[in-house]
Amino acid sequence: MSTRTLGTKQQPDAPQREPGGTRKRMSGGSALMYFVSLALVAVILAPVAYLIIGGFRSNSQITVDPSGLPTSWNFENYFDVLSSSMFWTEVRNSSVAALTTTIFVVVLGLMAAYVLARYNFRGRGLMYSLFAAGLMFPMTVAITPLYILLRDLGLTNSLLGIIVPQVAFALPMTVIILVPFLRSLPPELEEAAFIDGCSRLGFFRRMVIPLSLPAVITVGILAFIASWNSYMLPLFILNDESTYTLPLGVQAFSSQYSVDTARVLAFTSLSMIPALIFFSLFERRIVGGLTGAVKG
């Protein structure tokens, strides 16, 4: 009885030390992780906050104290930019280019990825490798031959001249993301649809598109943001101010009003706010779609 009693008293002592030590180590690691995360967030958001707040200052305030807060909030810079017809023209051009690029990237990428993921045919591996190789060639490498090609096709100085290349360069990433996602769909689902009399096109429209909606939203958001922020291609293709997109308009505006620093900051802030809002609203969609693609 005494031996059994001592055994029962001594057994809880050993596990009590390990959870306590583990809890302390976990708390210290979590604190360090949160500190590093907050530091990274501060480093990323500091330039954005500087641009937005700088638009509410005057040029004299920026000259005297470049990194200070506004002594008196000046809304005229933002009002001047919003009342400019050129700003809204550039917003329209960027919206048309980004939305059109997104639609074509999603439609063409989904069809190509579905064929590569669900059908066995000769050359399928080679075709998939070509899409994967497209990730290794950024637009900056091909900008000179691309400009010559678009000039010969008569697509310079038009929105179509930037939409077509953007679709072509966005398709590799789209296909790479969608193929594992579509490959993970159970084949029994397709067999059951065919038994019920559903055609291949009907199965694609009624089953594949709804089931792959998270990945489709992900690639659509990535294509939209990449098109909205595109600068190199519009710089080479667009020469008329009426066709400028917002990134190119920011550069032209900063060159024209190089002395008026506050107004340039206001213009830059307004040009990036739509992309920030769009990305913030669909952030979870992007993570969910990429997670599903990786699992597939």
N, C-alpha and C positions, 0 to 999 in steps of 0.2 A: 504493500500500500504506500509506503513512504517513497519507494523508488518510482512508482507510477505517478505519485503526486509531484515529485520533483521534475519528472519528465514533462508533465503537463504545464508546470510553471515556467520551465526554461524554454519551451518551444516557441511561445510568442515573442521572446526577446530578439531572436535572430532576424525574422522578417520585418520587425519594426524599424531596424536601422537602415535597411536597404531602401524601402520606399521613401523614408525621410531624406536620405542622401540623394536619391533620384529626383525627388521633388525639388530639392534645392538646385541641382544641376539644370533641371528643365526650366526653372524660373529664371536662372541666370542666363541660359541660352535664349529664352524667349525675350528677355529684356534687351539683350544685345541685338537680336534679330529685329525687334521693333525700332531700336535706335538707328540701326543701319537703314532700315526701310524709310523711316522719317527723314533721315539725312538725304537719301536719294530723291525722295519726293520734293524736299525743299530745293535741292539743286535743280531739279527739272522744272519746278513751278516758278522759281525765282525770275527767270527771264520773261516768262509769260506775264507775271504780275508787274514786272517793271514796264513792259510795253503798255499794258492796260492803264496803269496808274500814270505813266508818263504822258498819255494822251490827255489827261485832265490837268496838266500843268502848262504853264506858259514857257516860252523860250528863255526868258530871263531867269525863271526859277531853275530850269535845267542847267543853264550856264553857271549860276551861282552854286547850286548844290545838285549835281547830276544824280545822286542816289537818294535824295531826300523825298519826303512825302510832300504833296501839294500844300502850300500855305493857304491858298484859296482855290477851290475846285473850279476849273474852267471847262465848261461844256461846249464852248464854241468850236473847238477842234473837231469833235465828233459831229456836231450839227453841220459844219461845213462839208465834211466828207459825205454824210448821208444826203445832203442836198445836191451833191454833184451827180450829174447824169452819167458821167463816165464811170463812176463807181458802180452804179446799177447795171450799166452795160456789161462791165466785166463780171459782175455777179451772174448775170444771165448767161454769158458765154461759158463761164466755168460750170454752171449748173447744167447747161445743155451738153457740154462735153463729158462731164462726169456721169450724168444719168444715162446718156447714150452708150458710153463705154461700159458702164455697169450692166446694162441690159444685154448687150452683145456678149460680154464676157460670161455672164451667167448662163445664157441660152446655149452658146456654142460650147462652153466648157462642160456643162452638164451632159450634153449629147455625146461629146467625145469621151468623157469619163465613163459614161454608162456603157458604151461599146467596148472600151478597154477593160472594164471591170467584169462584164457579164458574158462576153462572147469570146470563144476560142477561134482564132483565125491565124493564118500565116502572116508573120510580120508584126504581130501584136507587141511582142517584146521590143522590137526595134522602134516601133512608133512610140511606145511609152518612154524608151530611152531618149528619143528625140525631144519629147516634152521635158524630160528631166535635164537634158543638156541645155535647154533654153534658159534654165535658171542661172547658168554660168556666164551668160552674155548680157550684161546690163546695157541699157539704152545708150549710155555715154560712149561705149565702145563702137557702136554701130551708127552713131549720129551722122557722120559724114556720108557714108554710102546711102543711108536712109534719106538724107536730105536730097541727094542727087536723084534717087528713085522717085521721091514725091514731087520734085521739080519737073522731072520728065513726064510724070502722070498729070501734071497741072493741078496738084493738090496743095501747093503752097499758098499761104495767106488765106487759109480757110479752116474752119473748125473740123471739117472732114479729114484734113491732113494731119491732125493730131489725134483724132478718134481712132482711125484705123491702126496706126502704130501702137497706141496704148492698148487696144484690144489684143493685138498680136503678142505684145510683151507681157500682158497679164494672164494669158491663157496657160502658160506652163505651170505657174503657181496654182491656178485654179484646178487644173487637171490633177496635179500631184495631191492636192487636198481632197478632191472628190472621189478619186479612184478607190482608196482604202475604205471610205465611207460607204460607197455603193457596193463594194465587194462584200461587205459585212451583212448585207441584206440576205435573209435565208432563201435558198433556192426553192424550198417548198412553197413559199409565197407565190413565186412566179408560176410554178406548176399548177397550183390551185386556181390561179387566175386564168390560165390557159384552159383548164378543164371546164371552167364556168363560161367559156366562150369569149374571153377577153383577148383582143389582138395584142400584138407586141407594142404598137403605138398606144393602144388604150391602157395597157399595163404601165407604160412609161408615164402617161399623163395622169392616171388615177392613183397609182401606187408609189412609183419611184419619186415623183416630185414632192408629194406630201411627206413621205418618210425621210427624204434627204433635205428637208427645209432648213434644219439648223446649219448644215454645211453650206447650203446655197446662200443663206443670209451671211455667213462668215465670209465667203469669197466675194459676195457682192459688196460688203462693207469695205473690205481691203481694196477692191478695185476702185470704188468710189473715192476713198481717201487718197489713193495713189494718183488718180486722175486730177483730183482737186488741187493737190500739192505739186503737180508736175510743173517744172520750170524749164528744164533744158530743152525739151522738144518744142514748146511754144516759142522759146527764144530764137530757135533756128527757123521755124516755119512761119510764124506770124510777124508781119511787118506793119500792117495797118492797125491803128489804135482802136478802130471799131471792132476788131476781132480779138483784142487782148483778153486773156484770162486774168484772174486775180493775182496769181504769183508774178506774172509779167507786168501787170498793172502796178503792183507795189514797187517794182524796180523802176518803172518809168516815173511814177509819182515821186519816189525818193530822189530821183535825178532832177526832176523839175523843181521840186521844193526842198532842195538840199539844205537851204538855210533855215527853213521852218521845221525844226526837229520835232516839235510837239505835234504838228499836224501829220508828219510822217509816222510817228508812233501811233496816232489815232487811226490812220488808214491801215497800218499793219495789223493793229488789234482787231479791227472790224473784219479784215480779210481772213483771219484765222479762226474767228469765233464760230462760224458755221461748221467747220470741220471738227472743232473741239466738242461742240454740242452733239453732232452726229455720232462721233466716236464714243462719247460718254453714255449716250442713250443705248447703244448697242454693244457695250463692252462685254456684258455677260453672254450675249449671242456669239461673239467672236471666240471667247474661251470655250463655250460649250461646243461649238462646231469643230474647233481644233482638237478638243478632247475626244470627240466622237471619231474624228478622222484617225487619230493616233491609235485608239482602241481597235478600229477596224483593221 
